[in-house]
Amino acid sequence: MKLHSSLPSGVNTITGYGEGYVMVNGERRSSSVVVLPDRIEHWAAQGFDALTSEDFSFLKSLNAEIVLLGTGPRQRFPHPRLTAALAQAGIGLEVMDVQAACRTYNILVAEERKVAAALLFQ
C-alpha cells in the first residue's frame, strides 16, 4: 500500500508498506529498522522472539518522546522487563503491527512530534 499525506518537507516519511517491507522516502527496507524524522537507524533486533533489553536500551538512546514498536504482521507485546529502560526514562511505548506503526508514525511526524518507529519484520 502507498501512503500519501501532507508532511513537513525534509523529514523521513513512510511512503508504503507490504508483506515483509516498508518504503521510507521511496526506498525499500526489509530488515529491522528505526525511522526517525531526521534519520534512519539500522536496528540489530533479529525479530520479535529475539528481542532483548539491549534492543530497548538502544531505542532509549534515540532521544524520542514516543516509540512505536511495529511487531510484524500482528500485534505482540514484549515482556515489561524488556521495555523497562523506556519506562524509566519517561519515553512512551506504543505496540502495534507494522502497518499501524507506519500510519501512526506519519501522523505524529506531521504533528512535528519526536517519534521513532521501530519496525520488525520477523
C-alpha positions, -999 to 999 in steps of 0.1 A, spaced: 0 0 0 12 35 -8 7 62 18 2 99 9 -3 129 32 9 164 36 40 162 58 67 187 66 95 187 40 129 173 48 117 146 72 116 109 68 82 96 59 69 61 53 57 61 18 45 25 15 45 -10 30 37 -46 22 44 -80 35 79 -80 50 90 -45 40 84 -7 43 93 21 20 110 51 36 112 81 13 106 57 -16 135 33 -5 126 -3 4 136 -16 38 132 -53 47 153 -57 78 148 -43 113 149 -5 111 142 25 133 127 55 114 130 89 130 121 123 114 157 132 109 175 99 103 171 62 97 189 38 121 197 1 114 183 -19 144 202 -50 154 170 -67 167 166 -100 149 128 -103 153 102 -102 180 111 -135 196 148 -124 199 142 -90 215 165 -81 244 167 -54 269 197 -41 249 174 -35 219 152 -13 241 182 5 256 192 14 220 157 28 214 161 48 246 193 64 233 175 79 203 160 108 221 124 102 211 93 112 231 75 81 219 85 48 203 61 30 180 71 -7 181 59 -25 149 59 -62 158 55 -76 123 22 -87 107 4 -88 141 5 -70 174 25 -88 200 36 -73 234 71 -77 247 77 -86 283 78 -55 306 113 -63 318 125 -57 283 109 -23 280 118 -11 314 145 13 301 120 32 281 95 34 310 122 46 334 132 73 310 96 85 306 95 75 269 61 64 257 59 30 240 30 20 217 29 -16 204 12 -24 171 16 -43 139 40 -28 114 13 -13 91 -4 5 120 30 17 132 37 32 97 4 50 96 8 63 132 44 74 125 34 96 96 6 112 117 29 120 145 56 133 122 30 156 106 24 169 142 61 175 145 65 151 174 98 134 183 88 99 173 107 67 164 91 38 145 110 7 155 99 -19 129 104 -56 130 96 -80 101 101 -114 118 
